[in-house]
């Protein structure tokens, strides 16, 4: 589903919600599941455990002139159900876009995963004139779900 300020994709992964959440809550695994090609790796972050946690990622992209880092502030956390964070260039306040992962058990061995990229809270007109949202496409988000499936199930 796409609207003018958010993209949401979903997929069922044949694994328990705890197994999916285990991968998502570990920033060391984020480069493995990234579908955009922007995430290079984690910068020594701990496992995500609560709202307010911050994890830092090494990134790359022409939109930022090459390599850069982001600080990601956790805005939603519910074990085996929800992970969400706002992203900002390292050392800056988040400008309003957010990544949301929602998990819903479908029996004991399957999980519906909903992944949303939401930039509806970006209000800085200077930023909006520099960055053409969405920076990440629906196809990139769908690739992230495929990558997550492979990371969790090994297939």
C-alpha positions as a Markdown table, in Angstrom:
| # | Residue | x | y | z |
|---|---|---|---|---|
| 1 | Unk | 0.0 | 0.0 | 0.0 |
| 2 | Unk | 1.3 | 3.4 | -0.9 |
| 3 | Unk | 0.0 | 6.9 | -0.2 |
| 4 | Unk | 1.6 | 10.3 | -0.7 |
| 5 | Unk | 3.6 | 10.1 | 2.6 |
| 6 | Unk | 4.0 | 6.5 | 3.4 |
| 7 | Unk | 4.6 | 3.1 | 1.9 |
| 8 | Unk | 3.6 | -0.2 | 3.5 |
| 9 | Unk | 4.3 | -3.7 | 2.4 |
| 10 | Unk | 3.5 | -7.1 | 4.1 |
| 11 | Unk | 4.4 | -10.7 | 3.8 |
| 12 | Unk | 4.0 | -13.9 | 5.8 |
| 13 | Unk | 7.2 | -15.5 | 7.0 |
| 14 | Unk | 7.1 | -19.2 | 8.0 |
| 15 | Unk | 8.7 | -18.7 | 11.4 |
| 16 | Unk | 7.5 | -17.8 | 14.9 |
| 17 | Unk | 7.2 | -14.1 | 15.8 |
| 18 | Unk | 10.1 | -14.5 | 18.3 |
| 19 | Unk | 12.5 | -15.6 | 15.5 |
| 20 | Unk | 11.5 | -12.6 | 13.3 |
| 21 | Unk | 11.8 | -10.2 | 16.2 |
| 22 | Unk | 15.2 | -11.6 | 17.1 |
| 23 | Unk | 16.6 | -10.6 | 13.7 |
| 24 | Unk | 14.9 | -7.2 | 13.6 |
| 25 | Unk | 16.0 | -6.2 | 17.1 |
| 26 | Unk | 19.6 | -6.9 | 16.3 |
| 27 | Unk | 21.2 | -3.9 | 14.5 |
| 28 | Unk | 24.1 | -6.1 | 13.4 |
| 29 | Unk | 21.6 | -7.9 | 11.1 |
| 30 | Unk | 20.2 | -4.7 | 9.5 |
| 31 | Unk | 22.6 | -4.6 | 6.6 |
| 32 | Unk | 21.7 | -8.2 | 5.8 |
| 33 | Unk | 18.0 | -7.4 | 5.5 |
| 34 | Unk | 18.2 | -3.9 | 3.9 |
| 35 | Unk | 16.5 | -3.8 | 0.6 |
| 36 | Unk | 17.7 | -0.3 | -0.5 |
| 37 | Unk | 21.5 | -0.8 | -0.6 |
| 38 | Unk | 22.0 | 2.1 | 1.8 |
| 39 | Unk | 22.8 | 0.2 | 5.0 |
| 40 | Unk | 26.5 | -0.9 | 5.2 |
| 41 | Unk | 26.7 | -2.0 | 8.8 |
| 42 | Unk | 26.1 | -1.5 | 12.5 |
| 43 | Unk | 28.5 | 0.7 | 14.5 |
| 44 | Unk | 28.8 | -1.5 | 17.7 |
| 45 | Unk | 25.2 | -1.1 | 18.8 |
| 46 | Unk | 23.5 | -3.2 | 21.4 |
| 47 | Unk | 20.3 | -5.2 | 20.7 |
| 48 | Unk | 17.2 | -3.0 | 20.7 |
| 49 | Unk | 15.4 | -3.3 | 24.1 |
| 50 | Unk | 13.2 | -0.4 | 24.6 |
| 51 | Unk | 11.8 | 2.9 | 23.3 |
| 52 | Unk | 14.5 | 5.5 | 23.5 |
| 53 | Unk | 17.4 | 3.2 | 22.5 |
| 54 | Unk | 19.7 | 4.7 | 19.9 |
| 55 | Unk | 21.7 | 2.6 | 17.4 |
| 56 | Unk | 24.1 | 4.0 | 14.8 |
| 57 | Unk | 24.6 | 2.6 | 11.3 |
| 58 | Unk | 27.2 | 3.1 | 8.6 |
| 59 | Unk | 25.4 | 4.1 | 5.4 |
| 60 | Unk | 26.1 | 5.0 | 1.8 |
| 61 | Unk | 24.1 | 6.9 | -0.8 |
| 62 | Unk | 24.4 | 9.5 | -3.5 |
| 63 | Unk | 21.7 | 11.5 | -1.7 |
| 64 | Unk | 24.2 | 12.2 | 1.1 |
| 65 | Unk | 27.3 | 12.4 | -1.1 |
| 66 | Unk | 28.6 | 8.9 | -0.4 |
| 67 | Unk | 29.3 | 7.4 | 3.0 |
| 68 | Unk | 27.7 | 8.7 | 6.2 |
| 69 | Unk | 26.3 | 7.6 | 9.5 |
| 70 | Unk | 22.8 | 7.6 | 11.0 |
| 71 | Unk | 21.5 | 7.6 | 14.5 |
| 72 | Unk | 18.3 | 5.7 | 14.9 |
| 73 | Unk | 16.1 | 6.5 | 17.8 |
| 74 | Unk | 13.6 | 3.7 | 18.8 |
| 75 | Unk | 10.1 | 5.2 | 18.9 |
| 76 | Unk | 8.1 | 1.9 | 19.2 |
| 77 | Unk | 8.9 | -1.3 | 21.0 |
| 78 | Unk | 6.8 | -4.3 | 21.9 |
| 79 | Unk | 8.5 | -7.7 | 22.0 |
| 80 | Unk | 7.5 | -9.9 | 19.1 |
| 81 | Unk | 5.0 | -7.3 | 17.9 |
| 82 | Unk | 6.5 | -3.9 | 17.1 |
| 83 | Unk | 9.8 | -2.1 | 16.3 |
| 84 | Unk | 9.9 | 1.4 | 15.0 |
| 85 | Unk | 12.6 | 4.1 | 14.8 |
| 86 | Unk | 13.3 | 7.5 | 13.5 |
| 87 | Unk | 16.5 | 8.1 | 11.5 |
| 88 | Unk | 18.7 | 11.1 | 11.4 |
| 89 | Unk | 22.2 | 12.0 | 10.2 |
| 90 | Unk | 24.5 | 11.1 | 13.2 |
| 91 | Unk | 24.5 | 13.8 | 15.9 |
| 92 | Unk | 21.3 | 15.5 | 14.6 |
| 93 | Unk | 17.6 | 15.4 | 15.7 |
| 94 | Unk | 15.4 | 13.1 | 13.6 |
| 95 | Unk | 13.7 | 15.2 | 10.9 |
| 96 | Unk | 10.6 | 13.1 | 10.8 |
| 97 | Unk | 10.8 | 9.9 | 8.8 |
| 98 | Unk | 10.2 | 6.6 | 10.5 |
| 99 | Unk | 10.6 | 2.9 | 9.9 |
| 100 | Unk | 8.0 | 0.6 | 11.4 |
| 101 | Unk | 8.0 | -3.2 | 11.6 |
| 102 | Unk | 4.7 | -4.8 | 12.9 |
| 103 | Unk | 4.5 | -8.5 | 13.6 |
| 104 | Unk | 1.4 | -10.6 | 13.9 |
| 105 | Unk | 1.4 | -14.3 | 14.7 |
| 106 | Unk | -0.4 | -16.5 | 12.3 |
| 107 | Unk | -0.5 | -19.6 | 14.4 |
| 108 | Unk | 2.7 | -20.7 | 16.2 |
| 109 | Unk | 4.9 | -21.1 | 13.1 |
| 110 | Unk | 4.1 | -18.2 | 10.9 |
| 111 | Unk | 4.3 | -14.4 | 11.2 |
| 112 | Unk | 2.7 | -11.7 | 9.1 |
| 113 | Unk | 5.2 | -8.9 | 8.8 |
| 114 | Unk | 4.1 | -5.4 | 7.9 |
| 115 | Unk | 6.9 | -2.9 | 7.0 |
| 116 | Unk | 6.2 | 0.8 | 6.7 |
| 117 | Unk | 8.4 | 3.7 | 5.6 |
| 118 | Unk | 6.6 | 6.9 | 6.8 |
| 119 | Unk | 7.8 | 10.4 | 6.0 |
| 120 | Unk | 4.6 | 12.2 | 6.9 |
| 121 | Unk | 6.2 | 14.1 | 9.8 |
| 122 | Unk | 8.9 | 15.7 | 7.7 |
| 123 | Unk | 8.0 | 19.4 | 7.7 |
| 124 | Unk | 11.4 | 21.1 | 7.1 |
| 125 | Unk | 10.9 | 22.8 | 3.8 |
| 126 | Unk | 14.7 | 23.1 | 3.1 |
| 127 | Unk | 15.1 | 19.3 | 3.6 |
| 128 | Unk | 12.0 | 18.6 | 1.5 |
| 129 | Unk | 13.6 | 20.7 | -1.3 |
| 130 | Unk | 16.9 | 18.7 | -1.1 |
| 131 | Unk | 15.5 | 15.2 | -0.7 |
| 132 | Unk | 13.0 | 13.7 | -3.1 |
| 133 | Unk | 10.7 | 11.5 | -0.9 |
| 134 | Unk | 10.3 | 8.6 | -1.0 |
| 135 | Unk | 14.1 | 7.9 | -0.9 |
| 136 | Unk | 13.3 | 4.2 | -0.7 |
| 137 | Unk | 10.8 | 2.6 | -3.0 |
| 138 | Unk | 8.1 | 0.0 | -2.5 |
| 139 | Unk | 10.3 | -2.5 | -4.4 |
| 140 | Unk | 13.1 | -1.8 | -1.9 |
| 141 | Unk | 10.8 | -2.5 | 1.0 |
| 142 | Unk | 9.6 | -5.7 | -0.6 |
| 143 | Unk | 13.2 | -6.7 | -1.0 |
| 144 | Unk | 13.7 | -6.1 | 2.7 |
| 145 | Unk | 10.9 | -8.5 | 3.5 |
| 146 | Unk | 12.5 | -11.1 | 1.2 |
| 147 | Unk | 15.8 | -10.6 | 2.9 |
| 148 | Unk | 14.3 | -10.8 | 6.3 |
| 149 | Unk | 12.5 | -14.0 | 5.3 |
| 150 | Unk | 15.9 | -15.5 | 4.2 |
| 151 | Unk | 17.6 | -14.3 | 7.3 |
| 152 | Unk | 15.0 | -15.8 | 9.6 |
| 153 | Unk | 14.4 | -19.1 | 7.8 |
| 154 | Unk | 17.8 | -19.6 | 6.1 |
| 155 | Unk | 16.1 | -20.2 | 2.8 |
